[in-house]
Amino acid sequence: MTTARALLRNRTLLLPLGAIAAVALSYALLAVGGTSARPSRPTSAAVQDQVTQPEPPAAGTGIGTADPADTSRRIAFWQDRISANPNSDQQYVYLGELYAQKGRETGDVANYALAEQAFRNALGLFAGNNAARAGLARNLVTLHSWKDAIAEGTALLRSDPRALGAVAIIGDASLETGDLDTAQAAFETLRQKMDGPAVTVRLARLAFLRGNTDEAIRLADEAAAGAASLNASAEEQAFDHYVAGEYRWQKGDVAGADAQYQASLAVFPSYYLSLAGRGRAAFARGDIDGAIGYYRSAAAIIPKPELLAYLGDLYALKGDPAAAERQYRAVDFIGTLGDTQSRVYNRELAMFEATHGRNVTNAVTLAQAELADRKDSYGYDALAWTLFRAGRASEALQPAHLALALGTKDAKVLYHAGMIELATGQAAQGRAHLEEALALNPAFDPLGSADARKALGR
């Protein structure tokens, strides 16, 4: 794979799974990297101890388990090479890229932090290694260091005006900080210079954020077909099918979304995002036990706060408050880590704490801190919802409307705005937004959809 092609594999996906604004910052746009550190236990392992472990999936369910064995073997190989020759910057680049790949495969943020360290090690040996600088910039996006990512991407582009990966990094970071015009300009440049699935899926994201869900679905389907025709990696093909499923889910096309999640799992059986997608589809069909099974499998692969919170909500609906509380405590635990994983998940943690009344004051603080560097629609939504749940509905109204300003068709954002409007005396507008949320997707959230129906007197 050429460096340019490798650069264009990075995907910034902040798809609307509830209030999550960072799901999988996938596919390295820039070459490779490594680190000499050999961790005995990833950060997320501590969280696993707090989580109810899944039972083996039933025969015939098609649910796979995580198997990063091949990537792990290659990581071990390059670690051994580096131990023998610690002065090779390029070996660090190879190893760092493998850590990034493992992060994409498992969703474990700790791997991206290891990749960042590896790229920094390479640059420490040779500051002119553009592949290492590209890998560093890409991982800074993944780790939500938006300004630093843009700075590194700009420096790389200044060094090499042909570095398309730097353009993609600038576009990705700009997209997630709410600068959609800069993001679109970057993605259009990529489309002109080197079109392909990695560019198409970015344009799908832009289309969705700007309220054109049908166009987002068309582009996501095009990306999935393109990845298959190029014989892309299993996780890349799985990702594109997952994206195509997500936009269908946002439109309320449960069957269409589930078909895409299944297609994703057909090429990558342990893809945790698509396992969770199948869980949401099962919930929408009224199959709570099936939904729990899928979410248990997804959370066993990587215990992300949103997965654990959703699983807890499913248990609550099933009438098992003790099991629900175990999942909620696991999310609480992530919030105490104070390390890379906790920082990356700040927005998820804020929404969880606010929705479940765990620590609404801290939720507001987290949302405000996120919005300082990341003024996108979901950032305004998070601030609005945390303020509302903290009893500050009048303050929540303006950010709630800013969250709707782009016209993004996300049922959960509409639900949040509707509840805030009802609480501030805007009954007609509030009811209209709640009706729109339920019309888009009646099962958009286990707790939220029921709350919306209750507010409407259904």
C-alpha positions as CSV (number, residue, x, y, z in Angstrom):
1,M,0.0,0.0,0.0
2,T,1.4,3.4,-0.9
3,T,1.7,6.1,1.7
4,A,-1.0,8.1,0.1
5,R,-3.4,5.1,0.1
6,A,-2.5,4.4,3.7
7,L,-3.3,8.0,4.6
8,L,-6.7,7.8,3.1
9,R,-7.7,4.8,5.2
10,N,-8.2,6.9,8.3
11,R,-11.8,7.4,9.1
12,T,-13.2,9.8,11.6
13,L,-16.5,8.4,12.6
14,L,-18.4,10.3,15.2
15,L,-21.7,8.7,14.3
16,P,-24.8,9.4,16.3
17,L,-25.0,6.4,18.6
18,G,-27.1,8.3,21.2
19,A,-25.1,11.2,22.3
20,I,-21.8,9.7,21.6
21,A,-19.6,12.0,19.5
22,A,-16.7,9.7,19.1
23,V,-17.3,6.2,18.1
24,A,-14.4,5.0,16.0
25,L,-11.7,7.2,14.7
26,S,-10.8,4.5,12.2
27,Y,-8.5,3.7,9.5
28,A,-5.1,5.4,9.6
29,L,-4.7,8.1,7.0
30,L,-1.1,8.2,7.4
31,A,1.5,5.6,7.3
32,V,2.8,3.6,10.3
33,G,4.3,3.8,13.8
34,G,5.4,1.9,16.9
35,T,6.5,1.9,20.5
36,S,8.9,0.0,22.6
37,A,6.5,-0.2,25.5
38,R,5.0,-3.6,26.0
39,P,2.0,-3.2,28.3
40,S,1.0,-6.2,30.4
41,R,-2.6,-5.0,30.7
42,P,-4.5,-2.4,28.7
43,T,-6.3,0.3,30.7
44,S,-9.6,-1.1,29.7
45,A,-8.9,-4.3,31.5
46,A,-9.5,-2.6,34.8
47,V,-12.9,-1.7,33.5
48,Q,-13.6,-5.3,32.5
49,D,-13.3,-6.3,36.1
50,Q,-16.3,-4.1,36.8
51,V,-18.5,-5.5,34.0
52,T,-20.8,-8.5,34.0
53,Q,-19.1,-10.8,31.6
54,P,-21.2,-12.3,28.8
55,E,-22.4,-15.8,28.5
56,P,-21.3,-17.7,25.4
57,P,-23.6,-16.7,22.5
58,A,-26.2,-19.2,21.6
59,A,-25.5,-21.5,18.7
60,G,-26.5,-20.0,15.4
61,T,-26.5,-16.4,16.5
62,G,-23.6,-15.5,14.3
63,I,-22.0,-13.5,17.1
64,G,-18.2,-13.7,17.1
65,T,-15.7,-12.9,19.7
66,A,-12.7,-10.5,19.5
67,D,-9.6,-12.2,18.1
68,P,-6.8,-9.7,17.6
69,A,-4.3,-12.5,17.7
70,D,-2.8,-11.8,14.3
71,T,-2.3,-8.1,15.1
72,S,-0.9,-9.0,18.5
73,R,1.6,-11.4,17.0
74,R,2.8,-8.7,14.6
75,I,3.1,-6.2,17.4
76,A,5.2,-8.7,19.4
77,F,7.4,-9.2,16.3
78,W,8.2,-5.5,16.0
79,Q,8.6,-5.1,19.7
80,D,11.3,-7.8,19.5
81,R,12.9,-6.1,16.5
82,I,13.0,-2.8,18.4
83,S,14.5,-4.4,21.4
84,A,17.3,-5.7,19.2
85,N,17.7,-2.4,17.3
86,P,16.2,0.5,19.3
87,N,17.6,3.2,16.9
88,S,15.4,2.5,13.9
89,D,12.7,5.2,13.6
90,Q,10.9,3.2,10.8
91,Q,10.5,0.2,13.1
92,Y,8.7,2.4,15.6
93,V,6.5,3.6,12.7
94,Y,5.5,0.0,11.8
95,L,4.7,-0.9,15.4
96,G,2.7,2.3,16.0
97,E,0.6,1.6,13.0
98,L,-0.1,-1.9,14.3
99,Y,-1.2,-0.4,17.6
100,A,-3.6,1.9,15.7
101,Q,-4.9,-1.1,13.8
102,K,-5.5,-3.0,17.1
103,G,-7.4,0.1,18.3
104,R,-9.6,0.0,15.3
105,E,-10.2,-3.7,15.7
106,T,-11.0,-3.6,19.4
107,G,-12.1,0.0,20.1
108,D,-9.6,0.1,23.0
109,V,-8.4,3.7,23.3
110,A,-5.3,2.5,25.1
111,N,-4.0,1.2,21.9
112,Y,-4.2,4.6,20.2
113,A,-2.2,6.1,23.1
114,L,0.5,3.4,22.6
115,A,0.5,4.3,18.9
116,E,1.0,8.0,19.7
117,Q,3.9,7.1,21.9
118,A,5.4,5.0,19.1
119,F,5.2,7.8,16.6
120,R,6.8,10.2,19.0
121,N,9.6,7.7,19.6
122,A,10.2,7.6,15.8
123,L,10.2,11.4,15.6
124,G,12.6,11.5,18.5
125,L,15.0,9.4,16.4
126,F,14.4,11.3,13.2
127,A,12.3,14.5,13.2
128,G,12.0,14.3,9.4
129,N,10.0,11.1,9.3
130,N,6.8,12.3,7.8
131,A,5.1,8.9,8.1
132,A,5.6,9.2,11.9
133,R,4.3,12.8,12.0
134,A,1.3,11.7,10.0
135,G,0.6,8.8,12.3
136,L,1.0,11.1,15.3
137,A,-1.4,13.6,13.8
138,R,-4.0,10.9,13.1
139,N,-3.8,9.5,16.6
140,L,-4.2,13.0,18.1
141,V,-7.5,13.2,16.3
142,T,-8.4,9.8,17.7
143,L,-7.5,11.0,21.2
144,H,-9.5,14.2,20.7
145,S,-6.5,16.5,20.8
146,W,-8.1,18.5,18.0
147,K,-5.9,21.6,18.0
148,D,-2.7,19.7,18.2
149,A,-3.9,17.4,15.4
150,I,-4.6,20.4,13.1
151,A,-1.2,21.9,14.0
152,E,0.6,18.7,13.2
153,G,-1.4,18.2,10.0
154,T,-0.6,21.8,8.9
155,A,3.1,21.3,9.7
156,L,3.1,18.2,7.6
157,L,1.3,19.9,4.7
158,R,3.8,22.7,4.9
159,S,6.6,20.2,4.7
160,D,5.0,18.2,1.8
161,P,2.2,20.0,0.0
162,R,1.3,16.6,-1.6
163,A,0.5,15.0,1.7
164,L,-3.2,14.2,1.2
165,G,-3.3,12.5,4.6
166,A,-2.5,15.8,6.2
167,V,-5.5,17.3,4.3
168,A,-7.7,14.5,5.7
169,I,-6.5,15.0,9.2
170,I,-7.3,18.7,9.0
171,G,-10.7,17.9,7.6
172,D,-11.4,15.3,10.3
173,A,-10.4,17.5,13.2
174,S,-12.3,20.5,11.7
175,L,-15.4,18.4,11.3
176,E,-15.4,17.3,14.9
177,T,-14.8,20.9,16.2
178,G,-17.8,22.2,14.3
179,D,-15.9,23.9,11.4
180,L,-17.8,22.1,8.6
181,D,-16.8,24.5,5.9
182,T,-13.1,23.8,6.4
183,A,-13.9,20.1,6.6
184,Q,-15.9,20.1,3.4
185,A,-13.1,22.0,1.6
186,A,-10.6,19.4,2.8
187,F,-12.8,16.5,1.8
188,E,-13.5,18.0,-1.6
189,T,-9.7,18.3,-2.2
190,L,-9.3,14.7,-1.3
191,R,-12.1,13.7,-3.7
192,Q,-10.4,15.6,-6.5
193,K,-7.0,14.2,-5.8
194,M,-7.7,10.6,-4.8
195,D,-11.3,9.6,-4.6
196,G,-12.3,6.4,-2.9
197,P,-14.3,4.8,0.0
198,A,-12.4,6.7,2.7
199,V,-13.3,10.0,1.1
200,T,-16.9,9.0,0.3
201,V,-17.7,7.9,3.9
202,R,-16.5,11.3,5.1
203,L,-18.8,13.1,2.7
204,A,-21.6,10.9,4.0
205,R,-20.9,12.2,7.5
206,L,-21.2,15.7,6.3
207,A,-24.4,15.0,4.5
208,F,-25.9,13.5,7.6
209,L,-24.9,16.4,9.8
210,R,-26.4,18.9,7.4
211,G,-29.7,17.1,7.5
212,N,-29.6,15.0,4.2
213,T,-29.9,11.5,5.6
214,D,-30.9,10.0,2.2
215,E,-27.7,11.3,0.7
216,A,-25.7,10.1,3.6
217,I,-27.1,6.6,3.0
218,R,-26.3,6.7,-0.7
219,L,-22.7,7.8,0.0
220,A,-22.3,5.2,2.7
221,D,-23.5,2.5,0.4
222,E,-21.1,3.7,-2.2
223,A,-18.3,3.6,0.3
224,A,-19.2,0.0,1.3
225,A,-19.3,-1.2,-2.3
226,G,-16.0,0.6,-3.0
227,A,-14.3,-1.0,-0.1
228,A,-15.4,-4.5,-1.2
229,S,-14.3,-3.9,-4.8
230,L,-10.9,-2.8,-3.6
231,N,-10.7,-5.9,-1.3
232,A,-10.1,-3.6,1.6
233,S,-9.3,-5.0,5.1
234,A,-12.1,-6.8,6.9
235,E,-12.4,-4.1,9.6
236,E,-12.6,-1.4,6.9
237,Q,-15.4,-3.2,5.0
238,A,-17.1,-3.9,8.3
239,F,-16.9,-0.2,9.2
240,D,-18.4,1.0,6.0
241,H,-21.4,-1.4,6.3
242,Y,-21.8,-0.2,9.9
243,V,-21.9,3.4,8.7
244,A,-24.5,2.5,6.1
245,G,-26.5,0.8,8.9
246,E,-26.3,3.8,11.2
247,Y,-27.8,6.2,8.8
248,R,-30.6,3.8,8.1
249,W,-31.1,3.5,11.8
250,Q,-31.3,7.2,12.2
251,K,-34.1,7.2,9.6
252,G,-36.0,4.5,11.4
253,D,-35.3,1.8,8.8
254,V,-34.7,-1.0,11.4
255,A,-34.7,-3.9,8.9
256,G,-32.3,-2.0,6.5
257,A,-30.0,-1.1,9.3
258,D,-29.9,-4.6,10.7
259,A,-29.1,-6.0,7.3
260,Q,-26.1,-3.7,7.1
261,Y,-24.9,-4.7,10.6
262,Q,-25.2,-8.3,9.6
263,A,-23.1,-7.6,6.4
264,S,-20.5,-5.9,8.6
265,L,-20.4,-8.9,11.0
266,A,-20.1,-11.3,8.0
267,V,-16.7,-9.9,7.2
268,F,-15.6,-9.1,10.7
269,P,-17.6,-11.3,13.2
270,S,-16.3,-9.5,16.3
271,Y,-16.9,-6.0,15.2
272,Y,-18.3,-4.5,18.4
273,L,-20.0,-1.5,16.8
274,S,-22.1,-3.7,14.6
275,L,-22.9,-6.1,17.5
276,A,-24.3,-3.1,19.3
277,G,-26.2,-2.1,16.2
278,R,-27.8,-5.5,16.0
279,G,-28.7,-5.0,19.7
280,R,-30.5,-1.8,18.9
281,A,-32.4,-3.4,16.1
282,A,-33.4,-6.3,18.4
283,F,-34.7,-3.7,20.9
284,A,-36.7,-1.9,18.2
285,R,-38.4,-5.3,17.4
286,G,-39.2,-5.8,21.1
287,D,-36.6,-8.5,21.7
288,I,-35.1,-7.3,24.9
289,D,-33.3,-10.5,25.6
290,G,-31.8,-10.6,22.2
291,A,-30.7,-6.9,22.6
292,I,-29.1,-7.7,25.9
293,G,-27.2,-10.6,24.3
294,Y,-25.7,-8.5,21.6
295,Y,-24.8,-5.7,24.0
296,R,-23.2,-8.1,26.4
297,S,-21.0,-9.4,23.5
298,A,-20.1,-5.9,22.4
299,A,-19.2,-4.7,25.9
300,A,-17.1,-7.8,26.5
301,I,-15.0,-6.7,23.5
302,I,-14.6,-3.2,24.7
303,P,-16.4,-1.7,27.7
304,K,-17.2,1.7,26.3
305,P,-19.4,3.9,28.5
306,E,-22.2,4.1,25.9
307,L,-22.4,0.4,25.5
308,L,-22.5,-0.2,29.2
309,A,-25.1,2.5,29.8
310,Y,-27.3,1.1,27.0
311,L,-26.9,-2.4,28.4
312,G,-27.9,-1.1,31.9
313,D,-31.0,0.6,30.4
314,L,-32.0,-2.7,28.8
315,Y,-31.7,-4.5,32.1
316,A,-33.8,-1.8,33.7
317,L,-36.5,-2.3,31.1
318,K,-36.3,-6.0,31.7
319,G,-37.0,-5.4,35.4
320,D,-33.5,-6.3,36.7
321,P,-32.4,-3.2,38.6
322,A,-29.4,-5.0,40.2
323,A,-28.0,-5.9,36.8
324,A,-28.6,-2.4,35.5
325,E,-26.8,-0.9,38.4
326,R,-23.8,-3.1,37.8
327,Q,-23.4,-1.7,34.3
328,Y,-24.0,1.9,35.6
329,R,-21.3,1.4,38.2
330,A,-18.9,0.3,35.5
331,V,-19.6,3.6,33.7
332,D,-19.0,5.5,37.0
333,F,-15.7,3.7,37.3
334,I,-14.5,4.8,33.9
335,G,-15.2,8.4,34.9
336,T,-12.8,8.0,37.8
337,L,-9.9,6.8,35.7
338,G,-8.6,10.3,34.9
339,D,-6.5,8.9,32.0
340,T,-6.7,8.9,28.3
341,Q,-9.8,6.7,28.2
342,S,-11.7,8.9,30.6
343,R,-10.8,12.1,28.6
344,V,-11.8,10.6,25.3
345,Y,-15.2,9.5,26.7
346,N,-16.0,12.8,28.5
347,R,-19.0,13.6,26.4
348,E,-20.4,10.1,26.8
349,L,-19.8,10.3,30.5
350,A,-21.6,13.7,30.7
351,M,-24.6,12.4,28.9
352,F,-24.7,9.3,31.0
353,E,-24.4,11.2,34.3
354,A,-27.1,13.6,33.3
355,T,-29.6,11.1,31.9
356,H,-29.2,8.7,34.9
357,G,-28.9,11.4,37.6
358,R,-25.5,10.1,38.8
359,N,-23.7,13.4,39.1
360,V,-25.5,16.1,37.2
361,T,-23.2,18.9,38.4
362,N,-20.1,17.1,37.1
363,A,-22.0,16.3,33.9
364,V,-22.5,20.0,33.2
365,T,-18.8,20.6,33.9
366,L,-17.7,17.9,31.5
367,A,-20.1,19.2,28.8
368,Q,-18.8,22.8,29.2
369,A,-15.2,21.6,29.0
370,E,-16.0,19.6,25.8
371,L,-17.7,22.6,24.1
372,A,-14.7,24.8,24.8
373,D,-12.7,23.0,22.1
374,R,-15.5,21.2,20.2
375,K,-18.3,23.5,19.1
376,D,-20.3,20.9,17.0
377,S,-24.0,20.1,17.1
378,Y,-23.5,17.2,19.5
379,G,-21.5,19.4,21.9
380,Y,-24.3,21.9,22.1
381,D,-26.7,19.0,22.6
382,A,-24.7,17.6,25.4
383,L,-24.5,21.0,27.2
384,A,-28.2,21.6,26.7
385,W,-29.2,18.2,28.1
386,T,-26.8,18.3,31.1
387,L,-28.1,21.8,32.0
388,F,-31.7,20.6,31.7
389,R,-31.1,17.6,33.9
390,A,-29.4,19.8,36.4
391,G,-32.6,21.9,36.7
392,R,-31.4,24.8,34.5
393,A,-33.8,24.5,31.7
394,S,-33.8,28.2,30.8
395,E,-30.1,28.1,30.3
396,A,-30.4,24.9,28.3
397,L,-32.7,26.4,25.6
398,Q,-30.1,28.3,23.6
399,P,-27.6,25.4,23.2
400,A,-30.6,23.1,22.4
401,H,-31.5,25.3,19.5
402,L,-27.9,25.6,18.4
403,A,-27.8,21.8,18.3
404,L,-30.7,21.8,15.9
405,A,-29.3,24.7,13.7
406,L,-27.7,22.5,11.0
407,G,-30.9,20.5,10.6
408,T,-29.3,17.1,11.6
409,K,-32.0,14.5,11.7
410,D,-31.1,12.8,14.9
411,A,-34.1,11.6,17.0
412,K,-32.3,11.9,20.3
413,V,-31.2,15.5,19.7
414,L,-34.8,16.3,18.8
415,Y,-36.1,14.6,21.9
416,H,-33.7,16.6,24.1
417,A,-34.8,19.9,22.5
418,G,-38.5,18.9,22.8
419,M,-38.2,18.2,26.5
420,I,-36.3,21.4,27.2
421,E,-38.9,23.4,25.2
422,L,-41.7,21.8,27.2
423,A,-40.0,22.8,30.4
424,T,-39.6,26.4,29.3
425,G,-43.2,27.0,28.3
426,Q,-42.7,26.4,24.5
427,A,-45.3,23.6,24.5
428,A,-46.2,23.6,20.8
429,Q,-42.6,23.6,19.6
430,G,-41.6,21.0,22.2
431,R,-44.4,18.7,21.3
432,A,-43.6,19.1,17.6
433,H,-39.9,18.1,18.2
434,L,-41.0,15.1,20.3
435,E,-43.4,14.0,17.6
436,E,-40.6,14.4,15.0
437,A,-38.2,12.3,17.1
438,L,-40.7,9.4,17.4
439,A,-41.6,9.6,13.8
440,L,-38.0,9.3,12.8
441,N,-37.3,6.4,15.0
442,P,-39.8,5.2,17.6
443,A,-37.1,3.1,19.3
444,F,-34.3,5.7,19.2
445,D,-33.3,5.1,22.9
446,P,-34.6,2.7,25.6
447,L,-35.3,5.4,28.1
448,G,-35.7,8.4,25.9
449,S,-38.3,7.0,23.5
450,A,-40.5,6.0,26.5
451,D,-39.9,9.4,28.1
452,A,-41.0,11.2,24.9
453,R,-44.2,9.1,24.6
454,K,-45.0,9.8,28.2
455,A,-44.5,13.6,27.7
456,L,-46.9,13.4,24.8
457,G,-49.5,11.6,26.8
458,R,-49.2,8.4,24.8
